[in-house]
Amino acid sequence: ALLKHLDVQYHSQNRFNLCFEERDFMPGENHIANIQDAVWSSRKIVCLVSRHFLRDGWCLEAFSYAQSRCLADLNGALIMVVVGSLSQFHLMRHQSIRG
């Protein structure tokens, strides 16, 4: 729903060029290469952190690349949005996200 809203509201104004895995990653390409290209070619990266996010290895991998980029550039390119309620128990294994 968020992707659709942002695409409809901002695409015509060229304010955002959204990259979404299921829609924009090149089929047949190495998944890690798709993630790296998306992260390093983005001005901002938004991570929607949910229980599903914490269980999905590809989401955690993408977060790791986004965090590396943010630390390398020191530009605040990473925006994290918590979706739903996450207790400290859910975040125990994910120290980098907890921080």
ZIJOUR-V719854 format. One line per field, one symbol per residue. phi: phi as a letter, one per 30 degrees, with the letter a starting at -180 (. if undefined). Layout:
# ZIJOUR-V719854
phi: ???
This chain:
# ZIJOUR-V719854
phi: .dedddeddcdddhdbbdcbedccdddidddddddeddddccdbbcccdbddedcceddddddeddddddddchcidcccbdcicbdeddcedbedded
